[in-house]
Amino acid sequence: MDTAFKLLGPHHKIKTEAFDDEKVTGVACHVSLAVTGGMKGAVGLAEDTSDVSIACQQVGPISINGELEAGEEVFSEPRSLMFKKLRVARFCDEKRNTLVYLVYSEKLVDGSPQNAISTVPIAPWTSETDVPRCTDEGDGWF
């Protein structure tokens, strides 16, 4: 989706991507992010903004494969040639049996306060009666 016209090079855009949490089967996440156009964007030299959003949802029976670690990275993508990365980390709110996904931008010199979260309550899928419990190892936020 174009957000700004550029005479030379591609327009500024909003891009969406989907990814699955490899340790938590049955959860899919979607992120939307800004992509800088123009001549710098065309040759890969532009630094994209830190504007990002995330939505995660249960898409099937949830099963947890291994131990979950507080703040474990589940997705990352470069946002500039060398210095900036988009990251998604997973946390577990044990009291509410809910997975919490945090998306943020990391920059080598100065991080960005731009972030967003999405939560996925672990619930039975259709007729499933045995629901797994999420747990974090180490110091969690909850």
DSSP file with accessible surface (Angstrom, degrees, kcal/mol):
  #  RESIDUE AA STRUCTURE BP1 BP2  ACC     N-H-->O    O-->H-N    N-H-->O    O-->H-N    TCO  KAPPA ALPHA  PHI   PSI    X-CA   Y-CA   Z-CA
    1    1 A M              0   0  166      0, 0.0    13,-2.1     0, 0.0     2,-0.2   0.000 360.0 360.0 360.0 122.7    0.0    0.0    0.0
    2    2 A D  E     +A   13   0A  85     11,-0.2    11,-0.3     1,-0.1     3,-0.1  -0.539 360.0 174.2 -74.5 138.8    1.5    3.3   -1.1
    3    3 A T  E     +     0   0A  82      9,-2.8     2,-0.3     1,-0.4    10,-0.2   0.572  68.1  20.7-118.0 -19.0    1.7    6.1    1.5
    4    4 A A  E    S-A   12   0A  37      8,-1.1     8,-1.7     2,-0.0    -1,-0.4  -0.956  74.5-122.8-154.1 134.5    3.7    8.8   -0.3
    5    5 A F        -     0   0  147     -2,-0.3     2,-0.4     6,-0.2     6,-0.1  -0.546  23.5-168.1 -75.9 135.6    4.4    9.5   -3.9
    6    6 A K        -     0   0   79     -2,-0.3    32,-0.1     3,-0.2     3,-0.1  -0.997  15.7-153.3-124.9 127.9    8.0    9.7   -5.0
    7    7 A L  S    S+     0   0  149     -2,-0.4     2,-0.5     1,-0.2    -1,-0.1   0.911  88.2  38.2 -65.2 -44.0    8.9   11.0   -8.4
    8    8 A L  S    S-     0   0  118      2,-0.1    31,-0.2    29,-0.0    -1,-0.2  -0.936 119.1  -2.0-111.9 129.6   12.1    9.0   -8.6
    9    9 A G  S    S-     0   0   35     -2,-0.5    -3,-0.2    29,-0.1    30,-0.2  -0.204 105.6 -30.7  85.8-179.9   12.3    5.5   -7.2
   10   10 A P        -     0   0   57      0, 0.0    28,-3.6     0, 0.0    31,-0.1  -0.265  67.3-106.9 -70.4 156.5    9.6    3.5   -5.5
   11   11 A H        -     0   0   51     26,-0.2    -6,-0.2     1,-0.1     2,-0.2  -0.360  41.6 -91.0 -73.2 160.2    6.9    5.2   -3.4
   12   12 A H  E     -A    4   0A  48     -8,-1.7    -9,-2.8    25,-0.1    -8,-1.1  -0.514  58.9-173.6 -66.1 144.4    6.9    5.0    0.4
   13   13 A K  E     -AB   2  35A  80     22,-2.5    22,-3.0   -11,-0.3     2,-0.5  -0.895  32.6-127.0-138.1 164.9    4.8    1.9    1.4
   14   14 A I  E     - B   0  34A  72    -13,-2.1     2,-0.4    -2,-0.3    20,-0.2  -0.982  32.8-164.8-111.3 127.1    3.3    0.0    4.2
   15   15 A K  E     - B   0  33A  81     18,-3.1    18,-2.5    -2,-0.5     2,-0.4  -0.871   5.8-156.1-113.1 143.7    4.4   -3.7    4.1
   16   16 A T  E     - B   0  32A 107     -2,-0.4     2,-0.3    16,-0.2    16,-0.2  -0.945  11.6-178.3-119.0 144.2    2.8   -6.6    6.0
   17   17 A E  E     - B   0  31A  46     14,-2.4    14,-2.5    -2,-0.4     2,-0.4  -0.982  12.4-149.7-136.6 151.0    4.5   -9.9    6.8
   18   18 A A  E     + B   0  30A  64     -2,-0.3     2,-0.3    12,-0.2    12,-0.2  -0.901  17.7 172.0-118.9 147.8    3.3  -13.0    8.5
   19   19 A F  E     - B   0  29A  19     10,-2.4    10,-2.9    -2,-0.4     2,-0.4  -0.988  24.5-130.2-150.1 155.7    5.4  -15.4   10.6
   20   20 A D  E     - B   0  28A 112     -2,-0.3     2,-0.7     8,-0.2     8,-0.2  -0.837  26.6-116.8-104.4 145.5    4.8  -18.4   12.8
   21   21 A D    >   -     0   0    6      6,-1.3     3,-0.6     3,-0.4     6,-0.3  -0.743  23.7-154.3 -79.5 114.9    6.2  -18.8   16.3
   22   22 A E  T 3  S+     0   0  182     -2,-0.7     3,-0.2     1,-0.2    -1,-0.2   0.790  91.5  44.4 -66.4 -28.2    8.4  -21.9   15.9
   23   23 A K  T 3  S+     0   0   51      1,-0.2    42,-3.4    41,-0.1     2,-0.5   0.613 112.8  53.6 -90.1 -14.5    8.2  -22.9   19.6
   24   24 A V  E X  S- C   0  64A   0     -3,-0.6     3,-1.1    40,-0.2    -3,-0.4  -0.845  76.6-157.2-124.8  94.1    4.4  -22.3   19.9
   25   25 A T  E 3  S+ C   0  63A  70     38,-1.9    38,-1.7    -2,-0.5    35,-0.1  -0.459  77.0  38.4 -67.4 139.3    2.5  -24.2   17.3
   26   26 A G  E 3  S+     0   0A  13      1,-0.3    33,-3.2    36,-0.2    34,-1.0   0.482  92.1 102.4  99.0   4.4   -0.9  -22.8   16.5
   27   27 A V  E <   - C   0  58A   2     -3,-1.1    -6,-1.3    -6,-0.3     2,-0.4  -0.981  44.2-177.5-122.3 131.2    0.0  -19.1   16.8
   28   28 A A  E     -BC  20  57A  11     29,-2.2    29,-2.5    -2,-0.4     2,-0.3  -0.970   7.4-160.5-124.0 143.8    0.6  -16.8   13.8
   29   29 A a  E     -BC  19  56A   0    -10,-2.9   -10,-2.4    -2,-0.4     2,-0.4  -0.927   3.7-161.0-123.5 149.9    1.7  -13.2   13.9
   30   30 A H  E     -BC  18  55A 103     25,-2.7    25,-2.3    -2,-0.3     2,-0.4  -0.995   7.3-168.0-128.4 133.2    1.4  -10.4   11.4
   31   31 A V  E     -BC  17  54A   1    -14,-2.5   -14,-2.4    -2,-0.4     2,-0.4  -0.931   6.3-158.1-118.0 145.9    3.4   -7.2   11.4
   32   32 A S  E     +BC  16  53A  32     21,-2.0    21,-2.0    -2,-0.4     2,-0.3  -0.978  20.9 171.1-120.0 140.1    2.9   -4.0    9.4
   33   33 A L  E     -BC  15  52A   3    -18,-2.5   -18,-3.1    -2,-0.4     2,-0.3  -0.985  34.0-105.6-148.8 154.6    5.8   -1.7    8.9
   34   34 A A  E     -B   14   0A  24     17,-1.2     2,-0.5    -2,-0.3   -20,-0.2  -0.608  27.2-159.9 -82.6 140.2    6.8    1.4    6.9
   35   35 A V  E     -B   13   0A  43    -22,-3.0   -22,-2.5    -2,-0.3     2,-0.3  -0.988  16.2-132.2-123.5 122.6    9.2    1.0    3.9
   36   36 A T        -     0   0   35     -2,-0.5    10,-0.2   -24,-0.2   -24,-0.1  -0.549  26.4-172.9 -77.0 133.2   11.0    4.1    2.7
   37   37 A G     >  +     0   0    5     -2,-0.3     4,-1.3     4,-0.1   -26,-0.2   0.133  35.7  86.2 -99.5-143.6   11.0    4.6   -1.0
   38   38 A G  H  > S-     0   0    8    -28,-3.6     4,-1.9     2,-0.2   -29,-0.1  -0.185 100.6 -48.3  74.4-170.4   12.8    7.1   -3.2
   39   39 A M  H  > S+     0   0  112      2,-0.2     4,-1.5     1,-0.2     6,-0.2   0.908 139.5  50.5 -67.5 -41.5   16.2    6.7   -4.7
   40   40 A K  H  >>S+     0   0  145      1,-0.2     5,-2.6     2,-0.2     6,-1.1   0.905 111.5  49.4 -63.3 -39.8   17.8    5.6   -1.4
   41   41 A G  H ><5S+     0   0   24     -4,-1.3     3,-0.7     4,-0.2    -1,-0.2   0.874 106.3  57.0 -65.5 -35.2   15.0    3.0   -0.9
   42   42 A A  H 3<5S+     0   0   56     -4,-1.9    -1,-0.2     1,-0.2    -2,-0.2   0.848 113.8  37.7 -65.7 -33.1   15.5    1.7   -4.4
   43   43 A V  H 3<5S-     0   0   99     -4,-1.5    -1,-0.2    -3,-0.1    -2,-0.2   0.358 116.6-108.3-103.0   4.8   19.2    0.9   -3.8
   44   44 A G  T <<5S+     0   0   42     -3,-0.7    -3,-0.2    -4,-0.5    -4,-0.1   0.698  89.0 111.0  82.9  19.3   18.8   -0.3   -0.2
   45   45 A L      < +     0   0  107     -5,-2.6    -4,-0.2    -6,-0.2    36,-0.1   0.526  47.4 103.8-102.3  -7.3   20.4    2.6    1.5
   46   46 A A        -     0   0   12     -6,-1.1     2,-0.7   -10,-0.2    35,-0.1  -0.457  66.5-134.7 -76.5 146.0   17.3    4.1    3.2
   47   47 A E        -     0   0   79     33,-0.1    33,-0.2    -2,-0.1    -6,-0.1  -0.905  24.0-136.5 -99.2 117.5   16.7    3.7    6.9
   48   48 A D        -     0   0   22     31,-2.0   -13,-0.1    -2,-0.7    31,-0.1  -0.374  24.1-103.5 -70.4 151.8   13.1    2.7    7.4
   49   49 A T        -     0   0   59      1,-0.1   -15,-0.2    -2,-0.1    -1,-0.1  -0.194  24.4-117.5 -68.6 168.9   11.2    4.4   10.2
   50   50 A S  S    S+     0   0   18    -17,-0.1     2,-0.3    55,-0.1    -1,-0.1   0.350  70.3 128.4 -90.2   4.4   10.4    2.5   13.4
   51   51 A D        +     0   0   84     53,-0.0   -17,-1.2    63,-0.0     2,-0.3  -0.488  32.6 147.0 -65.6 123.7    6.7    2.7   13.0
   52   52 A V  E     -C   33   0A  23     -2,-0.3     2,-0.3   -19,-0.2   -19,-0.2  -0.992  28.7-166.5-156.5 150.3    5.4   -0.9   13.3
   53   53 A S  E     -C   32   0A  57    -21,-2.0   -21,-2.0    -2,-0.3     2,-0.3  -0.955   8.5-157.6-137.2 162.7    2.3   -2.8   14.6
   54   54 A I  E     -C   31   0A  17     -2,-0.3     2,-0.4   -23,-0.2   -23,-0.2  -0.989  10.1-174.7-141.9 145.8    1.7   -6.4   15.4
   55   55 A A  E     -C   30   0A  57    -25,-2.3   -25,-2.7    -2,-0.3     2,-0.4  -0.967  10.0-177.0-140.0 123.8   -1.3   -8.7   15.6
   56   56 A a  E     +C   29   0A  10     -2,-0.4     2,-0.3   -27,-0.3   -27,-0.2  -0.938   7.2 174.1-120.9 147.7   -1.0  -12.3   16.8
   57   57 A Q  E     -C   28   0A 140    -29,-2.5   -29,-2.2    -2,-0.4     2,-0.4  -0.996  38.4-101.4-151.9 152.2   -3.7  -14.9   17.0
   58   58 A Q  E     +C   27   0A  24     -2,-0.3   -31,-0.3   -31,-0.2   -32,-0.1  -0.616  36.7 172.6 -72.7 127.3   -4.4  -18.5   17.7
   59   59 A V  E     -     0   0A  83    -33,-3.2   -32,-0.2    -2,-0.4    -1,-0.1   0.302  63.2 -11.0-120.2   5.3   -4.9  -20.3   14.4
   60   60 A G  E    S-     0   0A   9    -34,-1.0    -1,-0.2   -35,-0.1     2,-0.1  -0.959 105.5 -32.0-178.2-174.2   -5.0  -23.9   15.5
   61   61 A P  E     -     0   0A  70      0, 0.0     2,-0.4     0, 0.0   -34,-0.1  -0.397  66.2-127.9 -60.1 131.4   -4.5  -26.1   18.6
   62   62 A I  E     +     0   0A   3     61,-0.4     2,-0.4   -36,-0.1   -36,-0.2  -0.710  33.0 171.3 -87.2 130.4   -1.7  -24.5   20.6
   63   63 A S  E     -C   25   0A  50    -38,-1.7   -38,-1.9    -2,-0.4     2,-0.6  -0.996  25.6-138.6-134.9 140.2    1.2  -26.7   21.7
   64   64 A I  E     -C   24   0A  42     -2,-0.4     2,-0.9   -40,-0.2   -40,-0.2  -0.882  11.6-157.0-102.3 121.9    4.4  -25.5   23.3
   65   65 A N        -     0   0   73    -42,-3.4     2,-0.1    -2,-0.6    -2,-0.0  -0.812  62.0 -25.9-103.3  93.0    7.6  -27.1   21.9
   66   66 A G  S    S-     0   0   55     -2,-0.9     2,-0.3     2,-0.1   -43,-0.0  -0.391 101.6 -37.3  96.4-177.2   10.3  -26.8   24.6
   67   67 A E        -     0   0  121     -2,-0.1     2,-0.4    67,-0.1    69,-0.1  -0.641  56.0-133.2 -85.4 140.5   10.7  -24.3   27.4
   68   68 A L  E     -d  136   0B   1     67,-0.6    69,-1.5    -2,-0.3     2,-0.4  -0.749  15.8-150.7 -92.0 138.3    9.8  -20.7   26.7
   69   69 A E  E >   -d  137   0B 110     -2,-0.4     3,-2.0    67,-0.2    21,-0.2  -0.901  26.6-104.5-109.7 138.0   12.3  -18.0   27.8
   70   70 A A  T 3  S+     0   0   28     67,-1.2    21,-0.2    -2,-0.4    69,-0.1  -0.369 106.7   8.4 -59.5 126.0   11.2  -14.5   28.8
   71   71 A G  T 3  S+     0   0   31     19,-1.3    -1,-0.3     1,-0.2    20,-0.2   0.619  86.8 168.3  78.5  14.3   12.0  -12.1   26.0
   72   72 A E  E <   -E   90   0C  41     -3,-2.0    18,-2.4    18,-0.9     2,-0.3  -0.362  38.2-118.1 -63.9 132.1   13.0  -14.8   23.5
   73   73 A E  E     +E   89   0C  88     16,-0.2    16,-0.3     1,-0.1     3,-0.1  -0.574  37.1 170.4 -74.3 129.0   13.3  -13.5   20.0
   74   74 A V  E     +     0   0C  30     14,-3.0     2,-0.3     1,-0.4   -52,-0.2   0.500  66.9  13.7-114.8 -10.4   10.8  -15.1   17.6
   75   75 A F  E     +E   88   0C  36     13,-1.3    13,-2.6   -54,-0.1    -1,-0.4  -0.957  59.6 172.1-161.8 141.8   11.3  -12.9   14.5
   76   76 A S  E     +E   87   0C  42     -2,-0.3    11,-0.2    11,-0.2     9,-0.0  -0.983   2.7 179.2-151.2 154.8   13.8  -10.3   13.3
   77   77 A E  E     -E   86   0C  29      9,-2.0     9,-3.2    -2,-0.3     2,-0.1  -0.969  34.1-108.8-154.2 135.2   14.4   -8.4   10.1
   78   78 A P  E     -E   85   0C  89      0, 0.0     7,-0.3     0, 0.0     3,-0.1  -0.412  25.6-174.5 -64.8 140.9   17.0   -5.7    9.1
   79   79 A R        +     0   0   10      5,-3.0   -31,-2.0     1,-0.2     2,-0.3   0.374  69.2  20.5-116.2  -4.7   15.6   -2.2    8.7
   80   80 A S  S    S-     0   0   19      4,-1.0    -1,-0.2   -33,-0.2   -33,-0.1  -0.951  93.7 -89.2-151.3 174.0   18.7   -0.5    7.4
   81   81 A L  S    S-     0   0  122     -2,-0.3    -1,-0.1   -36,-0.1   -36,-0.1   0.884 109.3 -17.8 -56.9 -41.7   21.9   -1.5    5.7
   82   82 A M  S    S+     0   0  138     -3,-0.0    -1,-0.1    -4,-0.0     3,-0.0   0.640 127.7  48.2-136.2 -27.2   23.8   -2.0    9.0
   83   83 A F  S    S+     0   0   95      1,-0.1    25,-2.3    24,-0.1     2,-0.4   0.519  89.7  62.2-113.2  -5.0   22.4   -0.4   12.1
   84   84 A K  E     - F   0 107C  14     23,-0.2    -5,-3.0    -4,-0.1    -4,-1.0  -0.973  47.8-179.1-133.2 138.6   18.7   -1.1   12.7
   85   85 A K  E     -EF  78 106C  76     21,-2.9    21,-3.6    -2,-0.4     2,-0.5  -0.989  23.4-137.2-134.7 143.7   16.6   -4.3   13.2
   86   86 A L  E     -EF  77 105C   3     -9,-3.2    -9,-2.0    -2,-0.4     2,-0.4  -0.843  33.5-174.3 -91.2 131.3   13.0   -5.0   13.7
   87   87 A R  E     -EF  76 104C  37     17,-2.9    17,-2.4    -2,-0.5     2,-0.4  -0.971  20.7-159.9-131.7 147.1   12.6   -7.6   16.5
   88   88 A V  E     -EF  75 103C   0    -13,-2.6   -14,-3.0    -2,-0.4   -13,-1.3  -0.997  15.5-171.9-124.0 126.4    9.7   -9.5   18.0
   89   89 A A  E     -EF  73 102C   4     13,-2.7    13,-2.8    -2,-0.4     2,-0.4  -0.883  13.2-138.5-117.3 150.4   10.1  -11.0   21.4
   90   90 A R  E     +EF  72 101C   2    -18,-2.4   -19,-1.3    -2,-0.3   -18,-0.9  -0.902  20.9 175.3-111.7 137.2    7.7  -13.4   23.3
   91   91 A F  E     - F   0 100C  11      9,-3.0     9,-2.7    -2,-0.4     2,-0.4  -0.839  21.9-132.4-127.7 168.1    6.8  -13.2   26.9
   92   92 A b  E     - F   0  99C   2     -2,-0.3     2,-1.1     7,-0.2    50,-0.3  -0.990   3.0-155.8-129.6 124.5    4.4  -15.3   29.0
   93   93 A D  E  >> - F   0  98C  12      5,-3.2     5,-2.0    -2,-0.4     4,-0.6  -0.836  18.2-175.4 -92.9  93.4    1.8  -13.9   31.4
   94   94 A E  T >45S+     0   0   90     -2,-1.1     3,-0.9     1,-0.2    -1,-0.2   0.874  75.7  59.9 -63.5 -37.3    1.5  -17.0   33.5
   95   95 A K  T 345S+     0   0  170      1,-0.3    -1,-0.2    -3,-0.1    -2,-0.0   0.880 118.4  30.1 -59.5 -38.0   -1.3  -15.7   35.7
   96   96 A R  T 345S-     0   0  144     -3,-0.4    -1,-0.3     2,-0.1    26,-0.2   0.344 104.9-125.3-102.2   3.3   -3.5  -15.3   32.7
   97   97 A N  T <<5 +     0   0   11     -3,-0.9    25,-2.6    -4,-0.6     2,-0.4   0.932  64.3 140.9  49.0  52.6   -2.1  -18.1   30.7
   98   98 A T  E   < -FG  93 121C  16     -5,-2.0    -5,-3.2    23,-0.2     2,-0.3  -0.982  51.8-134.9-130.6 135.4   -1.4  -15.7   27.8
   99   99 A L  E     -FG  92 120C   0     21,-2.7    21,-2.7    -2,-0.4     2,-0.5  -0.715  20.1-156.8 -84.9 139.1    1.4  -15.2   25.4
  100  100 A V  E     -FG  91 119C  10     -9,-2.7    -9,-3.0    -2,-0.3     2,-0.5  -0.981   3.3-162.6-121.7 123.0    2.6  -11.6   24.9
  101  101 A Y  E     -FG  90 118C   0     17,-3.3    17,-2.0    -2,-0.5     2,-0.5  -0.929   5.2-165.8-109.2 125.2    4.4  -10.6   21.7
  102  102 A L  E     -FG  89 117C  23    -13,-2.8   -13,-2.7    -2,-0.5     2,-0.4  -0.948   1.1-164.6-112.8 125.5    6.4   -7.4   21.7
  103  103 A V  E     +FG  88 116C   0     13,-2.9    13,-1.8    -2,-0.5     2,-0.3  -0.919  22.1 152.5-109.3 136.1    7.6   -5.7   18.5
  104  104 A Y  E     -FG  87 115C  67    -17,-2.4   -17,-2.9    -2,-0.4     2,-0.5  -0.970  41.1-113.0-153.5 166.8   10.2   -3.0   18.7
  105  105 A S  E     -F   86   0C   4      9,-0.9     7,-1.3     7,-0.3     2,-0.5  -0.909  25.0-157.3-109.2 131.9   13.0   -1.5   16.6
  106  106 A E  E     -F   85   0C  79    -21,-3.6   -21,-2.9    -2,-0.5     2,-0.4  -0.920   8.5-172.7-110.8 132.6   16.6   -1.9   17.8
  107  107 A K  E     -F   84   0C  72     -2,-0.5   -23,-0.2   -23,-0.2   -24,-0.1  -0.985  26.2-134.0-126.7 137.6   19.2    0.6   16.7
  108  108 A L  S    S+     0   0  131    -25,-2.3     3,-0.2    -2,-0.4    -1,-0.1   0.902 104.0  27.8 -55.5 -46.3   23.0    0.2   17.4
  109  109 A V  S    S+     0   0  127      1,-0.3     2,-0.4   -26,-0.2    -1,-0.2   0.922 137.0   5.6 -86.9 -46.4   23.5    3.8   18.5
  110  110 A D  S    S-     0   0  120     -4,-0.0    -1,-0.3     0, 0.0    -2,-0.1  -0.935  73.6-136.6-146.5 115.5   20.1    4.8   19.9
  111  111 A G        -     0   0   42     -2,-0.4    -5,-0.2    -3,-0.2    -3,-0.0  -0.049  22.1-116.4 -66.1 172.7   17.1    2.5   20.4
  112  112 A S        -     0   0   31     -7,-1.3    -7,-0.3     2,-0.1    -1,-0.1  -0.917   3.4-148.6-114.6 138.4   13.6    3.5   19.5
  113  113 A P        +     0   0  110      0, 0.0     2,-0.3     0, 0.0    -1,-0.1   0.570  66.2 115.6 -79.0  -5.1   10.7    3.8   21.9
  114  114 A Q        +     0   0   90     -9,-0.1    -9,-0.9   -63,-0.0     2,-0.3  -0.483  41.6 138.4 -65.9 123.3    8.3    2.8   19.1
  115  115 A N  E     -G  104   0C  94     -2,-0.3     2,-0.3   -11,-0.2   -11,-0.2  -0.973  30.8-166.8-157.9 167.0    6.8   -0.6   20.1
  116  116 A A  E     -G  103   0C  24    -13,-1.8   -13,-2.9    -2,-0.3     2,-0.3  -0.975   9.6-148.1-154.5 156.6    3.5   -2.5   20.1
  117  117 A I  E     -G  102   0C 102     -2,-0.3     2,-0.3   -15,-0.2   -15,-0.2  -0.907   6.6-168.9-127.8 159.2    2.2   -5.7   21.7
  118  118 A S  E     -G  101   0C  19    -17,-2.0   -17,-3.3    -2,-0.3     2,-0.4  -0.985  13.2-150.9-141.0 142.0   -0.2   -8.4   20.9
  119  119 A T  E     -G  100   0C  72     -2,-0.3   -19,-0.2   -19,-0.2   -63,-0.2  -0.900   7.3-165.6-118.2 147.8   -1.6  -11.0   23.3
  120  120 A V  E     -G   99   0C   2    -21,-2.7   -21,-2.7    -2,-0.4     2,-0.2  -0.919  14.5-147.4-131.1 103.6   -2.8  -14.6   22.6
  121  121 A P  E     -G   98   0C  77      0, 0.0     2,-0.8     0, 0.0   -23,-0.2  -0.511  24.1-122.1 -66.3 136.1   -4.7  -16.3   25.4
  122  122 A I        +     0   0   12    -25,-2.6     9,-0.1   -26,-0.2    12,-0.1  -0.750  50.3 160.4 -83.1 111.8   -4.0  -20.0   25.3
  123  123 A A        -     0   0   38     -2,-0.8   -61,-0.4     1,-0.1     5,-0.0  -0.880  45.3 -82.8-131.3 160.5   -7.4  -21.5   24.9
  124  124 A P        -     0   0   69      0, 0.0     2,-0.6     0, 0.0     5,-0.1  -0.297  39.8-132.7 -61.5 148.7   -8.9  -24.8   23.8
  125  125 A W    >   -     0   0   92    -63,-0.1     3,-2.1   -66,-0.0     2,-0.2  -0.947  61.7 -51.3-108.0 118.2   -9.2  -25.2   20.0
  126  126 A T  T 3  S-     0   0  122     -2,-0.6   -66,-0.0     1,-0.3     0, 0.0  -0.340 129.6  -5.9  53.1-112.8  -12.7  -26.5   19.0
  127  127 A S  T 3  S+     0   0  106     -2,-0.2    -1,-0.3    -3,-0.0     2,-0.1   0.343  97.7 130.0 -95.2   9.8  -13.3  -29.6   21.1
  128  128 A E    <   +     0   0   58     -3,-2.1     3,-0.1     1,-0.1    -2,-0.0  -0.388  28.9 176.9 -64.6 133.0   -9.9  -29.7   22.7
  129  129 A T        +     0   0  133      1,-0.1     2,-0.9    -2,-0.1    -1,-0.1   0.660  60.3  74.4-111.2 -23.6  -10.1  -30.1   26.5
  130  130 A D        -     0   0  136      0, 0.0    -1,-0.1     0, 0.0    -2,-0.0  -0.821  65.7-171.8 -96.3 103.9   -6.5  -30.3   27.6
  131  131 A V        -     0   0   37     -2,-0.9   -68,-0.1    -3,-0.1    -9,-0.0  -0.838  18.7-128.5-100.7 127.4   -5.0  -26.8   27.3
  132  132 A P        -     0   0   39      0, 0.0     2,-0.4     0, 0.0   -70,-0.1  -0.300  18.5-129.5 -68.9 159.1   -1.2  -26.4   27.8
  133  133 A R        -     0   0  152    -69,-0.1     2,-0.3   -35,-0.0   -39,-0.1  -0.910  14.8-133.9-109.4 136.0    0.1  -23.7   30.2
  134  134 A b        +     0   0    2     -2,-0.4     2,-0.3   -41,-0.1   -37,-0.1  -0.654  27.1 178.3 -86.9 144.6    2.7  -21.2   29.2
  135  135 A T        -     0   0   62     -2,-0.3   -67,-0.6   -38,-0.1     2,-0.4  -0.995  18.9-142.0-143.7 146.1    5.7  -20.6   31.5
  136  136 A D  E     -d   68   0B  14     -2,-0.3     2,-0.4   -44,-0.2   -67,-0.2  -0.866  13.9-136.7-104.6 144.3    8.8  -18.4   31.3
  137  137 A E  E    S-d   69   0B  94    -69,-1.5   -67,-1.2    -2,-0.4     2,-0.1  -0.790  71.0  -1.2 -93.5 139.8   12.2  -19.4   32.5
  138  138 A G  S    S-     0   0   68     -2,-0.4     2,-0.7   -69,-0.1    -2,-0.1  -0.388 118.8  -7.0  83.4-160.7   14.1  -16.8   34.5
  139  139 A D        -     0   0  158    -69,-0.1     2,-0.2    -2,-0.1    -2,-0.1  -0.628  69.0-176.0 -78.8 114.9   12.9  -13.3   35.2
  140  140 A G        -     0   0   36     -2,-0.7   -47,-0.1     2,-0.2   -49,-0.0  -0.461  34.9-118.8 -99.4 176.2    9.7  -12.4   33.5
  141  141 A W              0   0  174     -2,-0.2   -48,-0.1   -49,-0.1    -1,-0.1   0.564 360.0 360.0 -89.5 -13.6    7.9   -9.2   33.4
  142  142 A F              0   0  132    -50,-0.3    -2,-0.2     0, 0.0   -48,-0.1  -0.799 360.0 360.0-109.2 360.0    4.7  -10.5   35.0
